[in-house]
Amino acid sequence: MPRAIVAGAFAIALAIVSFAAGGAKMKITSSAFQEGGNIPSKFTCDGGDTSPPLQIAEVPSGAKSLVLVVDDPDAPSGLFTHWMVWNISPQNNTIAEGSTPKGVHGTNDFGKSGYGGPCPPSGTHRYYFKIFALDRELELPAGTKRSQLDAAMKGHVIAQGELMARYSRKK
């Protein structure tokens, strides 16, 4: 009997750790492009550099805030961050085209606040639109860089989702 209790407690603890490590899934989609599809040029440096419309679903009830990150792992210098916003209300399930969600904006790798669209120097790059649900709000000032955001999020992600799309410049 004690072994069963210990095994059951271990299974529960393991499930909690997995969930706390971001094991729960959320959805992030766009009406402008599909998962794995191509990003229309209007959302890039070749167009209006307008942020695309995004929809967020399956936010856990325990979420205290959301974090939106857009990055490019295929950049020549390594991971390149295009957009970071945190302390977004977990009730916010739509980000309209050309708008920014209410929250705190970090400094992207273009050295600016706000959305900086895909602008690959060559080839086709993948762009990940990531949404994270946190168990708290983050106490980071506007203009914070990606490494500080990642460090502050560590241990507080309760769910996450991502949308990947591609872009290559027409020369």
C-alpha positions as CSV (number, residue, x, y, z in Angstrom):
1,M,0.0,0.0,0.0
2,P,2.6,2.6,0.8
3,R,4.4,1.9,-2.5
4,A,1.2,2.7,-4.4
5,I,0.7,5.9,-2.5
6,V,4.3,6.9,-3.2
7,A,4.0,6.0,-6.9
8,G,0.7,7.9,-7.2
9,A,2.2,11.0,-5.5
10,F,5.2,10.8,-7.9
11,A,2.9,10.6,-10.9
12,I,1.0,13.7,-9.7
13,A,4.2,15.6,-9.0
14,L,5.5,14.6,-12.4
15,A,2.3,15.9,-14.1
16,I,2.6,19.2,-12.2
17,V,6.2,19.6,-13.2
18,S,5.4,18.9,-16.9
19,F,2.6,21.4,-16.9
20,A,4.7,24.0,-15.1
21,A,7.4,23.5,-17.7
22,G,5.1,24.6,-20.4
23,G,3.6,21.2,-21.3
24,A,0.1,22.6,-21.9
25,K,-0.7,23.7,-25.4
26,M,-2.3,26.9,-26.7
27,K,-3.1,27.8,-30.2
28,I,-1.9,30.9,-32.2
29,T,-3.2,31.3,-35.7
30,S,-3.5,33.9,-38.4
31,S,-6.1,34.6,-41.0
32,A,-3.3,35.9,-43.3
33,F,-1.3,32.7,-43.6
34,Q,-1.4,29.1,-42.6
35,E,1.0,27.0,-40.4
36,G,4.0,26.3,-42.6
37,G,2.8,28.6,-45.3
38,N,4.2,31.8,-46.8
39,I,3.9,35.2,-45.1
40,P,2.4,37.8,-47.5
41,S,4.8,40.6,-48.4
42,K,2.6,43.3,-46.8
43,F,3.7,41.9,-43.4
44,T,7.4,42.2,-44.3
45,C,10.0,44.9,-45.0
46,D,9.2,44.5,-48.7
47,G,5.6,45.7,-48.0
48,G,4.1,47.9,-45.3
49,D,5.9,46.1,-42.4
50,T,2.5,45.7,-40.9
51,S,1.9,43.2,-38.1
52,P,-0.4,40.3,-39.2
53,P,-3.7,39.5,-37.6
54,L,-3.3,36.9,-34.9
55,Q,-5.8,34.8,-33.0
56,I,-5.1,33.1,-29.6
57,A,-7.0,30.2,-28.3
58,E,-7.0,27.6,-25.4
59,V,-5.5,30.0,-22.8
60,P,-5.5,28.2,-19.5
61,S,-7.8,29.6,-16.8
62,G,-4.9,30.1,-14.4
63,A,-3.0,32.4,-16.8
64,K,-2.2,35.8,-15.3
65,S,-0.5,37.2,-18.4
66,L,0.5,36.4,-22.0
67,V,3.8,37.0,-23.8
68,L,4.1,37.3,-27.6
69,V,7.4,36.7,-29.3
70,V,8.2,36.6,-33.0
71,D,11.6,35.3,-34.0
72,D,13.7,34.0,-36.9
73,P,16.0,31.1,-36.1
74,D,17.5,31.1,-39.6
75,A,19.1,34.6,-39.4
76,P,22.9,34.6,-40.2
77,S,23.8,35.8,-36.7
78,G,21.5,33.2,-35.0
79,L,18.1,33.8,-33.4
80,F,16.7,37.2,-34.5
81,T,13.8,38.6,-32.5
82,H,11.2,40.6,-34.5
83,W,8.7,41.4,-31.8
84,M,8.2,41.1,-28.0
85,V,5.2,42.1,-25.9
86,W,4.5,40.9,-22.4
87,N,1.9,41.4,-19.7
88,I,-0.8,41.0,-22.3
89,S,-4.2,40.3,-20.7
90,P,-5.1,36.6,-20.9
91,Q,-8.6,37.6,-22.0
92,N,-7.1,39.2,-25.2
93,N,-7.7,36.5,-27.9
94,T,-7.3,38.7,-31.0
95,I,-4.6,41.0,-32.3
96,A,-5.9,42.9,-35.3
97,E,-3.8,43.5,-38.4
98,G,-1.5,46.5,-38.0
99,S,-2.2,46.8,-34.2
100,T,-0.1,46.0,-31.2
101,P,-1.6,44.3,-28.1
102,K,-1.8,46.3,-24.9
103,G,1.2,45.3,-22.8
104,V,4.9,46.1,-22.3
105,H,7.0,46.2,-25.5
106,G,10.6,45.1,-25.6
107,T,13.4,46.1,-27.9
108,N,13.6,43.8,-31.0
109,D,16.8,43.0,-32.8
110,F,16.3,45.9,-35.2
111,G,16.9,48.0,-32.1
112,K,13.3,49.2,-32.1
113,S,10.1,48.7,-30.0
114,G,7.2,47.1,-31.8
115,Y,6.8,44.8,-34.8
116,G,9.6,44.5,-37.3
117,G,8.6,42.2,-40.2
118,P,10.5,39.5,-41.9
119,C,13.4,40.8,-44.0
120,P,15.8,37.9,-44.7
121,P,19.1,38.8,-46.4
122,S,18.9,35.7,-48.5
123,G,17.0,32.4,-48.9
124,T,13.8,31.4,-47.2
125,H,13.6,31.9,-43.5
126,R,11.2,30.5,-40.9
127,Y,9.3,32.9,-38.6
128,Y,7.9,31.7,-35.3
129,F,4.9,33.5,-33.8
130,K,5.0,32.3,-30.2
131,I,2.5,32.8,-27.4
132,F,3.2,32.0,-23.8
133,A,0.8,31.9,-20.8
134,L,2.4,32.8,-17.5
135,D,1.4,32.3,-13.9
136,R,2.3,35.9,-13.2
137,E,2.9,39.3,-14.7
138,L,6.5,40.3,-15.4
139,E,8.2,43.2,-13.8
140,L,10.3,44.2,-16.7
141,P,10.6,47.8,-18.1
142,A,9.7,48.7,-21.6
143,G,12.7,48.3,-23.9
144,T,13.9,45.1,-22.2
145,K,16.0,42.8,-24.5
146,R,15.1,39.2,-25.3
147,S,17.6,37.5,-23.0
148,Q,16.1,39.4,-20.0
149,L,12.6,38.4,-21.1
150,D,13.6,34.8,-21.4
151,A,15.2,34.8,-18.0
152,A,12.1,36.4,-16.4
153,M,9.8,33.9,-18.0
154,K,11.8,30.9,-16.8
155,G,9.7,28.8,-14.4
156,H,6.5,30.7,-15.0
157,V,5.3,29.3,-18.4
158,I,2.1,27.3,-17.9
159,A,1.2,26.9,-21.6
160,Q,2.5,27.8,-25.0
161,G,1.8,27.7,-28.6
162,E,3.5,28.6,-31.9
163,L,2.7,29.4,-35.5
164,M,5.5,28.9,-38.1
165,A,5.5,30.5,-41.5
166,R,8.1,31.3,-44.1
167,Y,9.3,34.2,-46.1
168,S,11.8,34.8,-48.9
169,R,12.4,38.1,-50.6
170,K,11.7,38.6,-54.2
171,K,14.7,40.3,-55.8
